[in-house]
Amino acid sequence: AMEDVSAKFVSQKISRTRWRPLPAAALQPPDLFATGSWDNEDNRVSIWSVGDLGNAGLNGEYHGEPHLLCDIQHNGDVMDMQFLDQERIVVASSTGTVTIFRHHQNNQTLSANHRWEKAHYHVDQDTSCGGAACTGVVCNNPEIVTVGEDGRINLFRADQKDAVRTIDNADSSTLHAVTFLRTTEILTVNSIGQLKIWDLRQQRNEPSQIFSLAGDRVPLHCVDRHPNQQHIVATGGQDGMLSIWDIRQGTMPVSLLNAHEAEMWEVHFHPSDPDHLFTCSEDGSLWHWDTSTSVSEKPSFLHQGGRSTAYLSHSTINQSVVSAWLSNDPTKDRMEITNLIPNQTLSVNSLDVLGPCLVYGTDAEAIYVNRQLFA
């Protein structure tokens, strides 16, 4: 499978990679993605094209490499980023500032479209060094929600200068990530292993529900919601475990799956095929978790072409499970787990999946595109 992957060395550590969303009716695979960098003298937000499709070899395999369309300097580390629409991308900075950049496709340039200075801050917004890192951003155009090291939640609207709503002391610990549950509800994860639901229609500054990992208070770094079943949520944290939650019941995860050897930085359900989930880690691995039913028909153990693949099958497969993710131990029923990058050593900080394509970025100053995820 590695031959489907093209690499681009970019001489900066990549903290975030995001596909540009496709128009609703689009049939073609994604063609543009954005990256953000961190821990460099001069951090940048960049827009890339996946490369020349006309370059396919005899068997249809792909030989192009991503090429840079445009980039722009970014103040501070890029902590998170998300496309607001086809042209605008919202970027969270370690300085506490949140910026909307616009990609001008006619002349391939990027410009700062709007900026909320020190949306996150430690003491007060006016002190010169008071900025607190904005750790997470999520968009549901025109709304943008940000969370930060300061335990603050902001709700912005793309066309408005001031925050629509701010929950100042939403959390006494660092908020690491945020996602929408539905249009009026968000979900945050924090550095003491808690997952909280906030109803933005409520004026009170308290979460409507709190869930937590039993015992250990392991910091949670990332969260994603199942695209079709909004009660199913996946999180990952400091210990590399993948936790699956059903927010309709209980306050603890439905299942804890041993995953990475170090921090899990991102978790993403495939947006149109959520039986597939992807996680990446500080340990240099990127795992593809596959709970689709066909796995049960495969042999129980298999190693092929440098991919270490373990098939876990169960003699009595409960076909009536609504979602494989909610069985008490999904691995027992049907799950194939593949490390898509067997020999990586440095951290894989970010990944994004769309259609048949995967893009990921690493501390080894490289971005990788796999255009045949399900080949």
C-alpha positions in Angstrom: 0.0 0.0 0.0 2.9 2.3 0.6 3.4 2.8 -3.2 0.1 4.8 -3.2 1.6 7.4 -0.9 3.4 10.4 -2.1 5.6 12.4 0.2 6.7 16.0 0.2 9.5 17.4 2.4 8.7 20.9 3.4 11.5 22.0 5.8 9.0 22.8 8.6 7.3 20.7 11.3 3.7 20.2 10.3 1.1 20.6 13.1 -2.1 20.4 11.0 -3.3 19.0 7.7 -6.9 19.6 6.4 -8.6 18.7 3.1 -10.5 21.5 1.5 -14.2 20.4 1.6 -15.7 19.4 -1.7 -18.8 21.1 -3.1 -21.9 19.1 -2.2 -22.5 17.4 -5.5 -18.8 16.8 -6.3 -17.8 13.4 -7.6 -14.1 13.9 -8.0 -11.7 13.1 -5.1 -10.4 16.1 -3.0 -7.7 18.1 -4.8 -6.5 20.8 -2.4 -5.4 20.7 1.3 -4.1 23.1 3.8 -1.2 22.7 6.3 -0.1 24.7 9.3 3.4 24.5 10.9 4.7 24.8 14.4 8.0 25.1 16.3 9.7 26.9 13.4 11.3 30.3 13.3 8.7 31.3 10.8 5.5 29.4 10.9 3.2 29.2 7.8 -0.2 28.4 6.6 0.0 26.8 3.2 -2.4 25.6 0.5 -1.3 22.6 -1.6 -2.5 20.8 -4.7 -2.3 17.1 -4.5 -0.3 17.0 -7.8 -0.8 16.0 -11.4 -3.5 13.5 -11.9 -2.4 13.1 -15.5 0.7 11.6 -14.1 -0.8 8.2 -13.4 1.3 5.2 -14.4 0.2 2.2 -16.5 -1.8 0.6 -13.7 -3.4 3.8 -12.7 -1.0 4.3 -9.7 -0.2 7.9 -9.0 3.3 9.4 -9.3 2.8 13.1 -8.7 3.7 14.9 -5.5 1.9 17.7 -3.7 2.9 21.1 -4.8 2.6 24.4 -3.1 0.0 26.8 -4.4 0.5 29.6 -1.9 1.4 30.3 1.7 1.4 33.1 4.3 3.3 33.8 7.4 1.5 32.9 10.7 2.3 34.4 14.0 2.9 31.6 16.6 2.4 27.9 16.3 -0.6 26.7 14.3 -2.5 24.8 17.0 -5.6 23.9 15.0 -7.3 24.7 11.7 -10.5 24.1 9.9 -12.0 25.1 6.6 -15.1 27.4 7.1 -16.0 27.0 3.4 -14.3 26.4 0.0 -12.3 29.6 0.3 -11.8 30.4 4.0 -9.8 28.6 6.7 -9.9 29.4 10.4 -6.5 29.0 12.2 -5.9 28.9 16.0 -2.6 30.2 17.2 -0.4 29.5 20.3 -0.5 33.3 20.8 -4.3 33.1 21.5 -5.3 34.8 18.3 -7.8 33.3 15.8 -7.5 34.2 12.2 -9.6 33.6 9.1 -7.5 33.3 6.0 -9.0 33.6 2.5 -7.6 31.5 -0.4 -7.9 33.6 -3.6 -8.1 30.9 -6.3 -7.9 33.3 -9.2 -4.3 34.4 -8.4 -3.4 31.7 -5.8 -2.7 33.9 -2.8 -3.7 33.8 0.8 -4.7 36.8 2.8 -5.8 37.4 6.4 -9.5 38.0 6.1 -10.4 38.6 9.7 -8.5 38.3 13.1 -9.7 38.0 16.7 -6.6 39.1 18.6 -6.1 37.3 21.9 -9.4 35.4 21.7 -7.7 33.4 24.5 -5.6 35.1 27.2 -4.4 34.4 30.7 -4.7 37.6 32.8 -6.4 40.1 30.7 -6.6 40.9 27.0 -4.5 44.0 27.3 -1.2 42.7 28.8 1.5 42.3 26.2 2.3 38.7 27.1 -1.1 37.6 28.3 -2.1 35.4 25.3 -3.0 31.8 26.0 -2.8 29.2 23.3 -6.0 28.6 21.3 -5.9 24.8 21.2 -9.0 23.9 19.2 -11.3 25.3 16.6 -14.5 23.9 15.0 -16.6 25.5 12.3 -20.2 25.2 11.2 -20.4 28.1 8.8 -20.9 31.0 9.8 -20.3 29.9 13.3 -16.8 29.2 14.8 -16.1 27.8 18.2 -12.7 28.1 19.8 -11.3 26.6 23.1 -8.0 27.3 24.8 -5.4 26.8 27.5 -7.3 29.4 29.5 -10.3 27.2 29.9 -12.4 29.6 27.8 -14.9 28.8 25.1 -15.7 31.5 22.4 -18.5 31.4 19.9 -17.7 33.7 16.9 -19.6 34.4 13.7 -17.5 34.8 10.6 -19.1 38.2 9.7 -19.0 39.7 13.2 -16.2 41.6 14.9 -16.9 40.6 18.4 -17.6 37.2 20.0 -21.2 36.3 19.9 -20.8 34.5 23.3 -17.9 33.8 25.6 -17.9 31.3 28.5 -15.0 32.6 30.6 -14.4 30.0 33.1 -15.8 27.1 31.2 -13.0 24.9 32.6 -10.4 25.2 35.3 -8.0 23.1 33.3 -6.8 23.3 29.7 -9.4 22.6 27.0 -7.7 20.7 24.3 -10.3 20.1 21.6 -13.9 20.9 20.6 -16.5 19.5 18.2 -20.1 20.2 17.3 -22.6 17.5 18.5 -25.4 19.3 16.7 -25.9 22.9 15.6 -26.6 24.2 19.1 -24.4 21.8 21.1 -20.7 21.4 21.4 -18.5 18.9 23.1 -15.1 19.7 24.7 -12.3 17.5 26.1 -9.8 18.7 28.8 -6.5 17.9 30.5 -8.1 16.0 33.4 -9.9 13.3 31.3 -13.3 15.0 31.1 -15.7 15.3 28.2 -18.3 18.0 28.6 -21.4 18.9 26.6 -22.4 22.6 26.3 -25.8 23.8 25.1 -25.2 27.1 23.4 -28.9 28.0 23.7 -28.5 28.1 27.5 -27.3 31.3 29.0 -25.8 29.6 32.0 -22.1 28.9 31.8 -22.3 25.3 33.0 -22.0 22.2 30.9 -25.2 20.2 30.5 -23.4 16.9 31.0 -20.0 15.8 32.2 -18.4 12.5 31.3 -15.0 11.3 32.5 -12.5 8.5 32.2 -12.5 6.5 35.4 -9.8 7.1 37.9 -6.7 8.3 36.1 -7.6 11.8 34.9 -5.5 11.1 31.7 -5.5 14.3 29.6 -7.7 14.0 26.5 -6.2 15.6 23.4 -8.7 15.0 20.6 -12.3 14.2 19.9 -14.5 13.4 17.0 -18.2 12.7 16.6 -19.6 9.9 14.4 -21.0 11.6 11.3 -24.4 9.8 11.3 -24.9 8.6 14.9 -24.4 11.8 16.8 -24.4 10.0 20.2 -21.2 8.1 19.3 -18.0 10.0 20.1 -14.3 9.0 20.0 -11.6 10.5 22.0 -7.8 10.0 22.4 -5.3 11.2 24.9 -2.0 11.2 26.7 -1.9 7.4 27.2 -2.6 6.6 23.5 -5.9 4.8 24.3 -8.9 5.2 22.0 -12.1 5.7 23.9 -15.5 5.3 22.4 -18.4 7.0 24.2 -22.2 6.7 23.9 -23.4 10.1 25.3 -26.9 8.8 25.7 -25.9 6.5 28.6 -23.6 6.5 31.6 -20.8 8.9 32.2 -17.9 6.5 31.2 -16.7 5.2 27.9 -18.4 2.2 26.3 -15.0 0.9 25.3 -11.3 1.6 25.8 -9.1 0.3 23.1 -5.3 -0.1 23.4 -3.9 1.9 20.7 -0.7 4.0 20.6 2.4 3.9 22.7 2.3 7.6 23.3 0.0 10.6 23.0 -2.8 10.3 20.5 -3.0 13.7 18.7 -6.0 13.3 16.4 -8.9 11.0 15.9 -11.2 11.1 12.8 -14.1 9.1 11.7 -14.3 8.8 7.9 -16.9 11.4 7.1 -18.8 9.3 4.6 -17.8 5.8 5.7 -17.7 5.9 9.5 -17.0 2.2 10.0 -13.5 3.5 9.3 -11.7 5.5 11.9 -8.1 7.0 11.9 -5.8 7.9 14.7 -2.3 9.3 14.8 0.3 9.6 17.5 3.5 11.0 19.0 4.9 7.5 18.6 5.0 7.9 14.8 2.1 5.6 13.9 -1.1 6.3 12.0 -3.7 3.6 12.6 -6.7 2.7 10.4 -9.5 1.0 12.4 -11.9 -0.9 10.3 -15.2 -2.2 11.8 -16.9 -2.9 8.5 -18.7 -6.3 8.5 -16.7 -7.8 5.7 -13.7 -8.2 8.0 -15.3 -11.2 9.7 -14.9 -13.3 6.5 -11.2 -12.8 6.4 -8.6 -15.2 7.9 -7.8 -14.5 11.5 -4.2 -13.5 11.2 -2.4 -12.1 8.2 0.7 -10.1 7.4 1.1 -8.7 4.0 3.5 -6.4 2.2 5.1 -4.6 5.2 1.7 -3.7 6.7 1.3 -5.2 10.2 -2.3 -6.2 10.1 -4.1 -8.1 12.8 -7.6 -9.3 12.0 -9.5 -10.0 15.1 -12.6 -12.1 14.4 -15.1 -13.6 16.7 -16.9 -16.9 16.1 -20.3 -15.5 16.9 -20.6 -12.2 15.1 -23.6 -10.3 16.3 -24.8 -8.8 13.0 -27.6 -6.9 14.7 -25.2 -4.5 16.4 -26.4 -1.0 15.4 -22.9 0.2 15.3 -19.8 -1.9 15.8 -18.3 1.0 17.7 -20.8 0.5 20.5 -20.2 -3.2 21.2 -18.5 -3.6 24.6 -15.3 -4.6 22.9 -15.4 -3.8 19.2 -12.2 -5.8 18.6 -13.9 -9.0 19.6 -16.6 -8.7 17.1 -14.9 -7.4 14.0 -12.1 -5.0 13.7 -9.1 -4.8 11.5 -6.4 -2.5 12.7 -3.6 -1.4 10.3 -0.7 0.8 11.0 -0.4 2.8 7.7 3.2 3.9 8.4 5.1 1.0 9.9 8.6 2.6 10.2 7.9 6.2 11.1 9.9 7.5 14.1 8.8 11.1 14.7 5.4 12.3 15.8 2.5 12.2 13.3 0.7 15.4 14.5 -2.3 15.5 12.2 -4.4 13.6 9.7 -7.5 14.2 7.6 -9.6 11.9 5.5 -12.0 12.7 2.7 -13.3 10.2 0.0 -10.5 7.8 -0.9 -7.8 10.2 0.3 -5.7 10.6 3.5 -3.3 13.5 4.2 -1.0 13.6 7.2 1.8 15.7 8.6 4.8 15.0 10.8 7.6 16.4 12.9 9.9 14.9 10.3 9.0 18.0 8.2 7.0 16.1 5.7 3.5 15.8 4.4 2.1 12.6 2.9 -0.9 12.0 0.7 -2.5 8.6 0.2 -5.0 8.7 -2.6 -6.2 5.1 -2.6 -7.1 4.5 1.1 -9.4 1.6 0.3 -7.6 0.1 -2.7 
